[in-house]
Amino acid sequence: MLKNNSDSSNKKQSFIDLHLHTTASDGTFSPYQVVRVALELKLKAIAITDHDTVGGIKEALEEAENEPIEVIPGIEFSTEINSSSIHVVGLFLDFQNKELLELTHEIQNAREIRAKKIIEKVNSLKAGPEITFQEVLELSDGLIGRPHIGEIMLRNGYAKTMNEVFEKFLKRGGPCYVSRFKLTPKEAIEFLKKIGAIPILAHPGYISTEIDLDSFIAEQKRYGLMGLEVYYPSHTKEQVKLYKELAKKHDLLESGGTDCHGKLNEGPFIGKLNIPYSLLIKIKERLIKK
């Protein structure tokens, strides 16, 4: 099937990946495929953390039933504060919670409205064949995001690579960019805490340098933040050391994941980081104490 990018001599039985995406949001692997790949890599546990949706969790749980792997229901909320994008992962959530489903439905509606506005802007440029909302919707197979629109644009010759599509058209400030409804970090954290999940600050290395991370974490801790994504593909050794120190200082759990969105060679792949299972044990212990 698929080979892992990491050293094949490493045995995966004791490793985990707590940040994965599926076709329910903007991934290219179905929930079924994510589980099968994780099994082939002998991961002991994975978390399905699609953007603003829990639509892929049921299929992943069903596929993992009677298999030697644990699937943790999760989500990744895209939040914003002072024009800075900040993501919050929630682990061990009740994916059938009524309030959660209502919130994700609201976000999905907002995404569709945004997508239609982006498509209007794309077509107004007349830089290539017109694209339709229907073809983007069919491609997404879940929540619509800019990558789905970008893929159609790529097919239609607007640019030669996805990076070029984003740089020329879809990035923040670009001619086709449209802002969308977003929670604040505080709102996401308080909501996740309310429904019994564990809120984790995702990939702190992506947070704007204009934000003092130490002070920001201290503030979010007051709202219920419980973890920090220390281990992430783009984090340097120096950053990992810093985030471990910040987690310890603020009594936060350490978490980590590849943020894999699918196909090999198109970003970090499932299981690449060799995150130890002992980290998940500590998260579970904190969950019990809540």
C-alpha positions in Angstrom: 0.0 0.0 0.0 1.8 3.2 1.2 5.2 3.5 2.8 6.0 5.7 5.7 8.5 8.5 5.3 10.2 7.7 8.6 12.9 5.1 9.3 11.4 1.7 8.4 13.4 0.2 11.2 11.2 1.9 13.8 8.4 -0.2 15.1 5.2 1.7 15.3 3.3 -0.3 17.9 4.0 2.3 20.6 3.5 5.4 18.4 0.5 7.7 17.9 -0.7 10.6 15.7 -3.2 13.0 17.3 -3.8 15.4 14.4 -5.2 13.9 11.1 -7.6 15.0 8.4 -10.0 13.1 6.1 -12.3 13.8 3.2 -14.9 15.0 5.7 -13.0 18.3 5.6 -10.0 19.0 3.4 -8.1 15.7 3.4 -7.6 13.4 0.5 -7.9 10.1 2.4 -11.3 8.9 3.5 -11.8 8.0 7.2 -11.5 4.4 6.1 -8.2 5.0 4.3 -6.8 6.9 7.3 -7.4 4.0 9.6 -6.1 1.4 7.1 -2.9 3.4 6.5 -2.4 3.8 10.3 -2.9 0.1 10.8 -0.3 -0.7 8.1 2.1 1.6 9.9 1.2 -0.1 13.2 0.2 3.0 15.0 -1.4 2.4 18.4 -3.7 5.3 18.3 -4.8 8.1 16.0 -7.2 11.1 16.3 -9.5 12.3 13.6 -9.4 16.1 13.8 -11.1 17.4 10.7 -11.6 21.1 10.3 -14.9 22.3 12.0 -16.6 19.0 11.4 -17.1 15.6 13.0 -18.4 14.0 9.8 -15.6 11.5 9.4 -15.5 10.1 12.9 -18.2 7.4 12.7 -16.7 5.8 9.7 -13.2 5.8 11.2 -14.5 4.2 14.5 -16.4 1.5 12.6 -13.3 0.6 10.5 -11.2 0.4 13.6 -13.6 -1.8 15.5 -11.8 -5.1 16.4 -8.5 -3.8 15.1 -5.4 -3.1 17.2 -5.8 0.6 17.0 -7.6 3.3 19.0 -9.4 6.1 17.2 -10.0 9.2 19.2 -12.9 11.5 18.2 -11.6 15.0 17.7 -12.0 18.3 15.8 -9.9 21.2 14.8 -11.5 24.6 15.1 -10.1 27.4 12.9 -10.2 30.5 15.2 -9.0 34.0 14.8 -7.9 36.9 17.0 -6.8 40.3 15.8 -6.6 39.0 12.3 -4.2 36.2 13.4 -5.2 32.6 12.6 -5.0 30.2 15.5 -6.2 26.6 15.5 -7.6 24.7 18.5 -7.8 20.9 18.5 -10.3 19.1 20.7 -9.7 15.5 21.7 -12.0 12.9 23.3 -15.2 14.7 22.4 -18.7 13.4 22.1 -19.1 13.7 18.4 -22.9 13.2 18.7 -23.3 16.1 21.1 -26.3 18.2 20.0 -24.6 21.6 20.7 -21.5 20.5 18.8 -23.5 19.4 15.8 -25.4 22.7 15.8 -22.1 24.6 15.9 -20.5 22.6 13.1 -23.7 23.0 11.0 -23.5 26.8 11.5 -19.8 26.8 10.4 -20.6 24.6 7.4 -23.3 27.0 6.2 -20.8 29.9 6.5 -18.2 28.0 4.5 -20.6 27.4 1.7 -21.6 31.1 1.6 -17.9 32.0 1.6 -17.1 29.5 -1.2 -19.8 31.0 -3.4 -18.3 34.5 -2.9 -14.8 33.2 -3.8 -16.1 31.5 -6.9 -17.7 34.7 -8.0 -14.4 36.6 -7.6 -12.5 33.9 -9.5 -14.9 34.0 -12.4 -14.9 37.8 -12.5 -11.2 37.7 -13.2 -11.7 35.8 -16.5 -8.3 34.2 -16.0 -9.5 30.8 -17.1 -12.6 28.7 -17.7 -15.4 29.5 -15.2 -15.8 27.2 -12.3 -19.1 26.3 -10.6 -20.1 25.8 -7.0 -21.5 22.4 -7.9 -18.2 21.0 -9.1 -16.4 22.3 -6.0 -19.1 20.8 -3.8 -18.8 17.4 -5.6 -15.0 17.5 -5.2 -15.1 18.4 -1.5 -17.2 15.4 -0.3 -17.6 17.3 3.0 -16.8 20.8 4.2 -15.8 23.1 1.4 -12.4 24.9 1.7 -10.1 27.0 -0.4 -8.1 23.9 -1.4 -11.1 22.4 -3.2 -11.7 25.6 -5.2 -7.9 25.7 -5.8 -7.9 22.2 -7.2 -10.6 23.1 -9.8 -8.6 26.2 -10.7 -5.5 24.1 -11.1 -7.4 21.8 -13.5 -8.6 24.8 -15.4 -5.1 26.1 -16.0 -5.2 29.2 -13.7 -1.7 28.2 -12.4 0.8 25.3 -12.6 0.9 24.4 -8.9 -1.4 24.6 -5.9 1.1 27.0 -4.2 0.9 29.3 -7.2 -3.0 29.2 -7.1 -2.9 30.3 -3.5 -0.1 32.9 -4.0 -1.8 34.5 -7.1 -5.5 34.2 -6.1 -6.6 32.6 -2.8 -4.2 33.7 -0.1 -5.2 36.3 2.5 -5.1 39.7 0.7 -5.3 38.0 -2.7 -7.8 39.0 -5.4 -10.2 36.1 -4.6 -9.8 35.9 -0.9 -12.9 36.2 1.3 -12.8 36.1 5.1 -15.2 33.8 6.8 -16.9 33.2 10.1 -14.5 32.2 12.8 -14.6 31.6 16.5 -12.1 33.2 18.8 -9.7 31.0 20.6 -11.5 31.7 23.8 -14.8 30.7 22.4 -13.5 27.4 20.9 -11.6 26.5 24.1 -14.6 27.3 26.4 -16.9 25.4 24.1 -14.7 22.3 24.0 -14.3 22.4 27.8 -18.1 22.7 28.2 -18.8 19.5 26.1 -16.2 17.5 28.0 -13.4 17.5 25.4 -9.7 18.4 25.9 -8.8 21.7 24.2 -5.3 21.8 22.8 -3.5 24.8 21.1 -2.5 23.4 17.7 0.9 24.0 15.9 2.1 27.0 18.0 4.9 27.5 15.5 2.3 28.9 13.1 1.1 31.6 15.5 2.0 35.1 14.5 5.2 36.4 16.1 3.3 39.5 16.9 1.6 37.5 19.7 3.5 36.9 22.8 3.1 33.2 23.1 3.8 32.9 26.8 1.2 35.5 27.7 -1.3 34.2 25.2 -1.0 30.6 26.6 -1.4 32.0 30.1 -4.6 33.8 29.1 -6.1 30.8 27.2 -5.3 28.5 30.2 -7.7 30.7 32.2 -10.4 29.9 29.7 -9.8 26.1 29.9 -6.8 25.3 27.6 -5.4 21.9 28.6 -2.8 21.1 26.1 -0.1 22.3 23.7 0.8 20.7 20.4 4.5 20.4 21.0 5.3 17.9 18.3 4.6 19.0 14.8 6.4 18.4 11.5 7.5 22.0 10.9 8.6 22.6 14.5 12.4 22.8 14.9 14.3 21.2 17.7 14.6 24.6 19.4 10.8 25.1 19.1 10.0 21.7 20.5 12.2 22.5 23.5 10.5 25.9 23.9 7.0 24.4 23.7 7.9 21.6 26.2 9.1 24.3 28.6 5.9 26.3 28.1 3.7 23.3 28.6 5.5 22.5 31.8 5.4 26.1 33.0 1.6 26.4 32.4 0.8 22.8 33.5 -0.4 21.8 30.0 -0.5 18.4 28.4 1.9 17.8 25.5 0.3 16.7 22.3 1.4 16.2 18.7 0.5 15.0 15.3 1.4 15.3 11.6 -1.6 17.3 10.5 -1.7 14.9 7.6 -4.1 15.8 4.8 -3.6 12.7 2.7 -1.3 11.8 -0.2 2.3 11.0 0.4 4.8 13.7 -0.8 2.1 16.4 -0.5 2.9 17.3 3.1 3.7 15.5 6.3 2.5 11.9 6.3 0.7 9.9 8.9 3.0 8.6 11.7 6.1 10.5 10.5 6.9 12.0 13.9 7.0 8.8 16.0 5.1 10.4 18.9 5.2 8.0 21.9 2.1 6.4 23.3 3.1 7.5 26.8 2.0 11.0 25.8 -1.6 9.8 25.2 -1.6 8.0 28.6 -1.0 11.3 30.3 -3.8 12.9 28.3 -6.2 10.1 29.4 -5.1 10.5 33.0 -6.0 14.2 32.9 -9.3 13.4 31.2 -10.2 11.1 34.2 -9.3 13.9 36.7 -11.6 16.5 35.0 
